[in-house]
Each structure stands twice: as structure tokens, then as C-alpha cells.
Amino acid sequence: MRNVVLYQLLSLDGVAEEPGDWLSDGGPEVFANLGRTIESQDDVLLGRGTYDYWAGYWPSSDVEPFASFINGVRKHVVTSGELADEWANSTVVTAPIAEYVDELKSRPGRDIGIHGSIRLARSMLNARLVDELRLVVAPVLAGHGERLFPDDDVLDRLELVDSERSPKGTLFLHYRRLA
């Protein structure tokens, strides 16, 4: 069965919103870590806000390795409405998310990614639909913004599989959900 893998950029104080405001480590380790994560994915779940924001940016972007990946991958957009922008390989998810993810996991293929989409990621973590977390933790305190883990006990249900550190102090943490 396929795994659902959440990839998220975080500050030390847990902020996941707008990492462009505080993530300053653009070293090769950051892009290599992202490349290892996305090379195993052939489907992505996105929330509506992330989809709308990204549909206006990524189709014309040359920021690699993500641009080629996100433009080519199958995108499953969790929303109750129509998509304003047409972006290649995008499908609206109308079924309840747990049913949809179970069905998607049963199909042949590689991992299913979640990128951005903080509210979707939180709801999937709480519903135990995420199998792995790939966290990129920047050595900075953002101070404000939406957090991935506001008051959840999700970290009690995870085991650390691997960790690395960039020369600038960015942490790359790989967790797996405990059965």
C-alpha cells in the first residue's frame, strides 16, 4: 500500500505559514532533501488555498526540482467548489477525505504527498491519515503565523526515522507514524 507523506517547512517555534518570510537556508542540502522526497511521489493532495496560490505561480516557474514535479504530478484538490484556474493534472476531491485517501492509497503507484496546505495537513494528521512526515526546520523563530501542530498530541504517535543538519543549521527530520 502507498504512503501519505507530509512535507512541511517549519520555524523552530512551529510556524508553517509563509516560509518565504523566514526560511533563509537556500543551500544545496535543502533542495537535495526536497528532491529525495518528491522523487518517490506521483500524487499530491492540496488544500484549496494552496492550490489557488500555487496555480498562479508554479506553471511559469523554473525553480527546480519542484517546478517540474508539481506541474507534472497528479494534484488532488480538497475543496467544496470549482477551481478558478485550470492547472494540468488537477482533480477536485468531492468525497470525504478519509474515504478518498483510502481509495487513493489502494491504487498502484508511489507515495502520495502533501505540500503546503496547513489546515488539510492538520486534519489529516488528526485523522491518522499521514504515514510519514518530512519536516524541514529552520533555525529561526518566526514569532507568529499558522502552526502545523497547534495543540495536538500527534508527535506522541510518531517515531524519528532519520535526521540530518545543513551547515546553516536547518534540520531535516523524517518521522513515521506508529501503528
C-alpha positions in Angstrom: 0.0 0.0 0.0 1.1 3.5 -0.7 2.2 6.0 2.0 0.9 9.5 2.5 4.0 11.7 3.1 3.6 15.2 4.6 6.5 17.6 3.6 6.5 20.8 5.6 8.8 23.8 6.2 8.7 24.9 9.8 10.4 27.5 12.1 11.8 26.4 15.4 8.6 27.7 17.1 6.4 25.6 14.8 5.2 28.2 12.3 4.5 26.7 8.9 2.9 29.8 7.2 4.8 31.7 4.6 8.3 30.3 5.0 9.5 32.7 2.4 9.4 35.3 5.2 11.8 33.4 7.4 13.5 30.5 5.6 16.9 31.8 4.6 18.8 28.5 4.0 18.8 28.1 0.3 21.7 25.7 0.3 22.0 22.6 -1.8 21.0 20.4 1.2 17.5 21.9 1.2 17.0 21.2 -2.5 18.5 17.7 -2.2 16.2 16.9 0.7 13.2 18.1 -1.3 14.4 16.1 -4.3 14.6 12.9 -2.3 11.1 13.5 -1.0 9.3 14.2 -4.3 11.1 11.6 -6.4 9.0 9.0 -4.5 5.7 10.7 -5.1 3.3 10.6 -8.1 0.2 12.1 -6.5 -0.2 15.2 -4.3 -3.1 16.3 -2.1 -3.6 20.1 -1.9 -5.9 22.3 0.0 -7.9 24.9 -1.9 -5.9 27.9 -0.7 -2.6 26.4 -1.6 -3.9 25.3 -5.0 -5.2 28.8 -5.8 -1.9 30.4 -4.7 0.3 27.9 -6.5 -1.7 27.7 -9.7 -0.7 31.3 -10.3 3.0 30.7 -9.6 4.3 27.2 -10.4 3.1 26.8 -14.1 5.6 29.5 -15.2 8.3 28.9 -12.6 11.7 27.4 -13.2 12.6 26.8 -9.6 13.8 23.2 -9.6 13.3 20.5 -8.6 9.8 21.5 -7.5 8.5 23.2 -10.6 8.8 20.2 -12.9 7.4 17.9 -10.2 4.4 20.0 -9.2 3.4 20.9 -12.7 3.6 17.2 -13.8 2.2 15.4 -10.8 -1.5 14.4 -10.3 -2.9 17.0 -8.0 -6.0 16.2 -5.8 -7.6 19.4 -4.6 -9.7 19.2 -1.4 -12.4 21.9 -1.9 -16.1 22.3 -1.9 -16.1 24.5 -5.0 -15.0 24.8 -8.6 -11.3 25.6 -9.4 -10.9 29.1 -10.9 -7.6 28.4 -12.5 -7.0 25.3 -14.7 -3.7 23.7 -13.8 -2.6 20.5 -15.6 -3.4 17.2 -13.9 -5.8 18.7 -11.2 -8.8 16.9 -9.8 -11.4 18.2 -7.3 -11.9 15.9 -4.3 -15.6 15.7 -3.5 -15.6 12.6 -1.4 -14.9 12.7 2.4 -11.1 13.0 2.7 -10.6 9.7 4.7 -12.5 7.7 2.0 -10.7 9.4 -0.8 -7.3 8.9 0.7 -8.0 5.2 1.5 -9.1 4.7 -2.2 -6.1 6.6 -3.5 -3.7 4.6 -1.3 -5.2 1.3 -2.7 -4.3 2.3 -6.3 -1.0 1.3 -7.7 1.7 3.9 -7.6 4.2 5.6 -5.4 3.8 7.8 -2.3 1.1 10.5 -2.0 2.5 13.9 -1.0 1.0 16.8 1.0 2.8 20.0 0.4 1.8 23.4 1.9 -1.9 23.1 2.8 -1.5 23.5 6.6 -5.2 23.1 7.5 -5.5 20.0 5.3 -2.3 18.6 6.8 -3.5 19.2 10.3 -6.8 17.5 9.7 -5.1 14.5 8.0 -2.7 14.2 10.9 -5.5 14.2 13.4 -7.4 11.6 11.4 -4.2 9.4 11.3 -4.1 9.6 7.5 -0.5 10.6 7.3 2.1 7.8 7.3 5.3 9.9 7.2 6.4 13.4 8.0 9.3 15.1 6.3 9.9 18.3 8.3 12.4 21.0 7.3 13.0 23.0 10.5 14.8 26.4 10.0 16.9 27.7 12.9 14.7 30.8 13.3 11.8 31.9 15.5 9.0 33.2 13.2 7.0 34.5 16.2 3.6 34.5 14.5 1.7 32.6 11.8 -0.2 29.4 11.4 1.3 26.4 13.1 1.3 22.8 11.9 0.9 21.4 15.5 -1.1 24.0 17.4 -2.2 21.8 20.4 -2.1 18.3 19.0 -0.6 15.2 20.5 0.5 13.9 17.1 4.2 13.8 18.0 3.3 11.1 20.6 2.3 8.9 17.7 5.5 9.2 15.6 8.9 7.7 15.6 12.0 9.5 14.3 13.4 7.5 11.4 16.3 9.8 10.3 17.7 13.3 10.9 20.2 15.5 9.1 21.5 19.0 9.5 22.7 21.5 6.9 25.8 23.6 7.5 23.5 26.6 8.3 21.6 24.6 11.0 18.5 23.6 9.1 17.2 20.3 10.4 15.7 17.6 8.1 13.6 15.3 10.2 11.9 12.1 8.9 9.2 10.7 11.1 7.0 7.6 10.6 3.6 7.1 12.2 3.4 4.4 14.8 0.9 1.7 14.1 
